[in-house]
Amino acid sequence: MKKLLLLFTIAFGLVLSGCIQDTSDDIDLYTEEELKTLIKELLPEVETSYDLSSFENAITQMTELSKSGVLGIQATSDVRTGSGSGVVYKKEGNTYYMITNAHVVVHSQVELVGDVATEVDYETTSQEIVYELNGILFVISESVILVGYDVTTDLAVLTFESDKDFTVIPMANSYDLELGQFVFAVGNPLGFDYYGTITMGIISGKTRYVDDGDFSATLIQHDAAISPGNSGGALLNLDGELIGINNMKIVDDQVTGIGFAIPSNTVKRIVADLEDDGVITRPYLGISTNALVNNCGTEFGVCINVLFGGAASAAGLIDDDVIIGYKNTESLDFLDIYNFNDLKEAILNSSVGESIIIKYLRDGEEEISDAVILGIHPDD
């Protein structure tokens, strides 16, 4: 700022001196201090300010729009009755489509199978939609249908019919998320006494890979408070768009504020498959890698071994290639692949039959593969 002021002072001084005629003794010249004072008065004030009232208004507007798009779910199985949350993402006529967690509609418990303790899944026999109006809870039960679920990504789709005007929550592009971005968790913690609870936090991780039992997916890490009953509820951005479905948190006496949500791009793919036939088919790239260590000597990317029969082999990749970019043929730009979590999410958000292109390093040189079709995972 001092340099800018000095330049203005010099420039202004030159202009003034250029306008002064030697023949006029009546014109008072500005002193240096007077010039500085004048320039300060002419320059606009440069201030950094935060309009908290506008931020608050944005939150209240988002809350008003989203409160009737995140509803309650009560599900009953042969082993128990439990409650959770769900997000309305589509409407066709009087039929609403809702996304929730698979564990809300599939109840697991450990049982002895022979002499072995085994986790057994029980699909719920009934599901009810719970909504609030004027502080009163109402239940929809007759028309609720479980379309399908996927325990690997912990997602499920329900439909129900109603003439009520529920909000359809739009889905954002989770690839656009930024670390430190404000997020809002909406759901029903601890049952319906706290229906529609909203908590705020920030994103601290965009691709946290979690592999636990049947579950295997890349998640968003955030610190908006979530509790039992928030499962299946929304993680929203400030515009009220769905960026994730809350599904778990770390429960430990020494840990607070570490919650997770399934990214909206993953939700989009799973929803499309479940709506199609209720069955999830996973795409198969056909590579193996050390998820935590890059053995190819680069500071980013995924150092791979190529497996037979996958898309990577068809694309011409070989062992010790380093994948650094990934895109489907309809996308303009590559997704940057910095680590295994990035690649895992990119694959998870792709579909069987989709055409993809891979950017990779071979002997330090950047290469781009031909387009190849993703096949079905051998385990499916």
Stockholm file with secondary structure:
# STOCKHOLM 1.0

chainA/1-380         MKKLLLLFTIAFGLVLSGCIQDTSDDIDLYTEEELKTLIKELLPEVETSYDLSSFENAITQMTELSKSGVLGIQATSDVRTGSGSGVVYKKEGNTYYMITNAHVVVHSQVELVGDVATEVDYETTSQEIVYELNGILFVISESVILVGYDVTTDLAVLTFESDKDFTVIPMANSYDLELGQFVFAVGNPLGFDYYGTITMGIISGKTRYVDDGDFSATLIQHDAAISPGNSGGALLNLDGELIGINNMKIVDDQVTGIGFAIPSNTVKRIVADLEDDGVITRPYLGISTNALVNNCGTEFGVCINVLFGGAASAAGLIDDDVIIGYKNTESLDFLDIYNFNDLKEAILNSSVGESIIIKYLRDGEEEISDAVILGIHPDD
#=GR chainA/1-380 SS CHHHHHHHHHHHHHHHHHHCCTTCSSSCCCCHHHHHHHHHHHSCCCCCCCCHHHHHHHHHHHHHHHTTTEEEEEEECSSCEEEEEEEEEEEETTEEEEEECHHHHEEEEEEEETTEEEEEEEECSEEEEEEEETTEEEEECTTCEEEEEETTTTEEEEEEECSSCCCCCCBCCGGGCCTTCEEEEEECTTSGGGTTEEEEEEEEEEEEEEEETTEEEEEEEECSCCCTTCTTCEEECTTSCEEEEEEEECCBTTBCSCEEEEEHHHHHHHHHHHHHHSCCCCEECCEECCSSCCTTSCSSSEECEECTTSHHHHTTCCTTCEEEEEEETTCSSCEECCSHHHHHHHHHTSCTTCEEEEEEEETTEEEECCCEECEECTTC
#=GC SS_cons         CHHHHHHHHHHHHHHHHHHCCTTCSSSCCCCHHHHHHHHHHHSCCCCCCCCHHHHHHHHHHHHHHHTTTEEEEEEECSSCEEEEEEEEEEEETTEEEEEECHHHHEEEEEEEETTEEEEEEEECSEEEEEEEETTEEEEECTTCEEEEEETTTTEEEEEEECSSCCCCCCBCCGGGCCTTCEEEEEECTTSGGGTTEEEEEEEEEEEEEEEETTEEEEEEEECSCCCTTCTTCEEECTTSCEEEEEEEECCBTTBCSCEEEEEHHHHHHHHHHHHHHSCCCCEECCEECCSSCCTTSCSSSEECEECTTSHHHHTTCCTTCEEEEEEETTCSSCEECCSHHHHHHHHHTSCTTCEEEEEEEETTEEEECCCEECEECTTC
//
